[in-house]
Amino acid sequence: MPGFSGEDAASILAERRYRAIADMLGATVAKGEGRWTYTDISDHVFLHRWLGIPIFLALLWAVFQFTFSLSEPFMVMIELLFGWLEGLAEDGISNPHLASFVAGGIFDGLGSVLVFVPPIFMLFLALSILEDSGYLSRAAFVMDRLMFRLGLHGRSFIPMMMGFGCSIPAIMATRSIDGEKDRMITILVSPLISCGARLPVYVLMAGALFGAERAGMVIFSIYLLGIALAIIMALVFRRALFKGEPSPFVLELPAYSMPTAEAVIIHMWERGKWFLARAGTIIFGTVLIVWFLSAHPWGATSGGELIENSYIASLGHLLEPIFMPFGWDWMAAVALLFGFLAKEVVVGTYGILLGVEEASLGESLVSLGLFTPLTGFAFMAFVLIYVPCVATIGIIAKETNSYRWAGFVVAYLVALAFAVSGLIIGVGRLLGFS
């Protein structure tokens, strides 16, 4: 084709090819009556230009209300079980060192984490229902227009939704994104989507500081904060590091279907069992390290009673000045440090440091004056943003084939965590909150 560039010629050929196809379809295909199906009616609502995003946000809010409300009775039962086991260990083991290890290290520390199994499984249950019904694909379609304008690829929505469960499979799922720039942006912002490992911290803080009535809304706001930050950082990365337009997004929408109990439970278990596996490995090992550092030197701490004389207190006081402007003490510094290994350990660390049963952990945070609603909300935001777990950093290095990108993620997330938490504290104090 003289007079046309290669790109122009390809566009003209494609346009004429589709025109020929349309002519053949018009001559051979007879259209039936335009009767609306159930899928058509549902899509008219869920894919509506203006209602689609509000409906998605409303469903997301309902998911977290469902998660917190339905899991609370099961959490109470687990609290009572581990409290009973802790009492048995203290009364039945004569060796004080062994009694402290079993009661404080195993039942107190690990029990503080396992009590959050119900809300994690309930979250996965709700997400499985939305996925099996066919709605999540519609949510990706609805969000595509907004995500395109903000520099994200439409297919990025699916890994980001997976990030509500765990960042590791979410980052691995970015392999389905065609453009390398789009894939890199999605990898860099995926840790900002709040994974299930952070949920125990939110449930503890929100329940203790805001009450059961408002806890669901507070947790929902933290998840929205993560989504908003992911979008903002994607826009920054698109303009600063990966310039260009996102590649086109094509998605096949499955038919709506009624989720079956068997399929939903299987999906819930497949996604939730990683938490139990982590609880038996990384979390358990870290909790034991925290117990050892809090109970030793044995003589100076009187078996963990005088925790201010412990190794972990010395470490915490060394880090405390960094977090003092936020109103957080050395215990918060230690909890965040060990949270680098696994975010669930933040709760387990407090359980060991305060030496209280799971049922009293939230009350202790308030009664001892360790957090106010303002400083607690800022702490939740910090946990949301700062360094992802070590396993996530490893998968980022693997998927990007570069430890430099993994280091970049750590650096920018830590800086962002301090900036956002500081902003929350500053604005809150200006508004009169303490």
Secondary structure, 3 states (H helix, E strand, C coil): CCCCCHHHHHHHHHHHHHHHHHHHHHHHCCCCCCCCCHHHHHHHHHCCCCCHHHHHHHHHHHHHHHHHHHHHHHHHHHHHHHHHHHHHHHHHCCCHHHHHHHHHHHHHHHHHHHCCHHHHHHHHHHHHHHHHCCHHHHHHHHHHHHHHHCCCCHHHHHHHHHCCCCHHHHHHHHHHCCCHHHHHHHHHHHHHCCCHHHHHHHHHHHHHHHHHHHHHHHHHHHHHHHHHHHHHHHHHHHHHCCCCCCCCCCCCCCCCCCCCHHHHHHHHHHHHHHHHHHHHCHHHHHHHHHHHHHHCCHHHHCCCCCHHHCHHHHHHHHHHHHHHHHCCCHHHHHHHHHCCCCCCHHHHHHHHHHCCCHHHHHHHHHHCCCCCHHHHHHHHHHHHHCCCCHHHHHHHHHHHCCHHHHHHHHHHHHHHHHHHHHHHHHHHHHCCCC
